[in-house]
Amino acid sequence: MSNTLFDETVAILERLIAFPTVSSDGNLALITYAAKVLSDLGARLTISNDISGQKANLFASIGPDVPGGIVLSGHTDVVPVDPSEWTSDPFELREADGLYYGRGTCDMKGFIAAVLAILPDYAKLDLARPVHIALTYDEEVGCLGARQLADELRQGDVKPSVCIIGEPTMMRVIEGHKGCYEYTTCFHGTDGHGSEPDKGVNAIHYAAKFMNRLLVLGEELKKAPHAAGNRFSPPWTTVQVGRIEGGSARNVIARRCEVEWEMRPVRPEDGDWVKAELEQFCREELLPGMQAVFEEADITTEIIGEVEGLQVADRNEARDIVTALTGDRLCDVVAFGTEAGLFQSLGMSVVVCGPGSISQAHQPDEFISGEQLQACLNMLEGLKSYLVKAA
Ligand SMILES: [Zn+2]
């Protein structure tokens, strides 16, 4: 067994990488391993399965059973791999020139390994506040695990006050990101010959009106007063149609059309506004015309994911704590989504700060540098003074 904290972190990372926790395949073996590590330290554990029983969240607490304390949060799932694009086995940690390769090294098992490595040190301290470990499933497919955990925390007795999400930021302190809401809206019409368009309900035509309305809303959001002066790039809430599919031939009325669209709200009210406007538009402007011709015509919208944004707050204890530890006083905002907004909605102060670069995430030959792992360990070492200090 290695004796330095860094070596221990690498040894744990090797274990974590060997669990092929691709979102679709489940994470139970990793959760079982982490639960053993945590229960050996005397942590109070809650494991919650998803509906399928193939995936689980782990929430563990060390230290006094009192309100407050800090959550160290990471997702256990990784994105799929195409082994032919990798130099070596993606699920076997490989070191070369101070870089550690493997699927999830950067996003975000490096952070989890550092947390698990330092926990024995935390457990030996006379902690004045608890430290909570949140390991979630299915972040990469819509923060599903974190959503379940947030619901449980909302109803439960454990009330942490501060949260660090260890997504890869090169240890920069990130205090805000946009939300990411994704939808598929399906238009159900009825077919007929192209020469008699009024006898059918052309799903593509109604989808076009819908998309036009969405784009008009997008233009209004661009001009919204609150879009001026925030630090996002671009600073307004954006909308986008990414894919459409429908119809069978040029001279056939299209029976069905699917529109895959998204929005990236700078504040939740924008998302609610777009949804309400579109709902009203469909109900008042589109459906009556569709159903006048064909009673069963319909418009349905499936929510693919609604990942809340992380709102920049004037007061943010998490930001104060982490900037003091990392020396990164210039907090930033980023374009990628995390579970941070979910935790913020529980009343916690939240930042995103973790080792590795987001440009490595989801790539073949994903890696994390030893330097970044060490920088993360330094931050976690520094947290000790917060944890032993009376609240
Ligand atoms: Zn991630």
Boltz pocket constraint, residues with backbone or C-beta under 6 A from the ligand:
constraints:
  - pocket:
      binder: B
      contacts: [[A, 75], [A, 107], [A, 108], [A, 139], [A, 167], [A, 168]]
      max_distance: 6.0
